[in-house]
Amino acid sequence: MKKIQVLAIAVHPDDVELCCSGTLMMEKLHGKTVGVVDLTRGELGTRGTAEIRQQESEAASRIMQLDVRENLGMPDGFFLNDEVNQRKLIRALRKYRPEIVLSSALEDRHPDHGRAGHLISDSCFLSGLRKISTRDDEGLEQEHWRPKYVFHFIQERFYEPSFVYDVSPVFDRKLEAIGAYQSQFHSKTYLRPNSSIL
């Protein structure tokens, strides 16, 4: 499996596109390998279905030129920050061995986002512990791995950022990646440059 240098991890397909797809595309332009791990299929979303969301995430992945995208299939709305889910995420971290993880916010209006932020943060630490044993898809023992950095992106709630990444060169593609989720956005008005979600 190819090493992924910058890995974004979020709860629902479309969270990464909304929050940090520009960063991933900029890093790709700089020659880095980039990928996404979605924790759930977004099956509880008001609009669309998990199957439609999967097709949309595949389209968005092509636009972002991701090296890999994986969905861990945790239950939308009901996943916990527990050993079962930590081990799922640890396996993914050890599989892709990212240097940098971009993660859901630690607190947010949507309870899934904050819970995921803590799950991701805890799993990134635990993944570096040698005595936690995990096996890959072929049943082989995985080596421990801890990302050098975990950065939490802003979602619904505004926080004073510790740094800002200029994504102007890929801004149009960011909008295109968000637009791939047609089931989630009935109106194109969010594509205006002054939109509050970008």
Salt bridges, closest charged atoms under 4 A:
ASP14 OD2 - ARG53 NH2 3.32
ASP15 OD2 - HIS12 ND1 3.09
ASP15 OD2 - HIS113 NE2 3.41
GLU17 OE2 - ARG69 NH1 2.63
GLU27 OE2 - HIS30 ND1 3.80
GLU27 OE1 - LYS32 NZ 3.26
ASP38 OD2 - ARG69 NE 2.77
GLU51 OE2 - ARG41 NH2 3.66
ASP67 OD1 - LYS2 NZ 3.42
ASP67 OD1 - LYS28 NZ 2.87
GLU70 OE1 - LYS95 NZ 3.26
ASP76 OD1 - HIS12 NE2 2.98
GLU83 OE2 - ARG87 NE 2.85
GLU99 OE2 - LYS3 NZ 2.75
GLU99 OE1 - LYS148 NZ 2.53
GLU107 OE1 - ARG157 NH1 3.68
ASP108 OD2 - HIS113 ND1 2.71
ASP112 OD2 - HIS12 NE2 3.14
ASP112 OD1 - ARG115 NH2 2.57
ASP137 OD2 - LYS95 NZ 3.68
GLU141 OE1 - ARG135 NH2 3.48
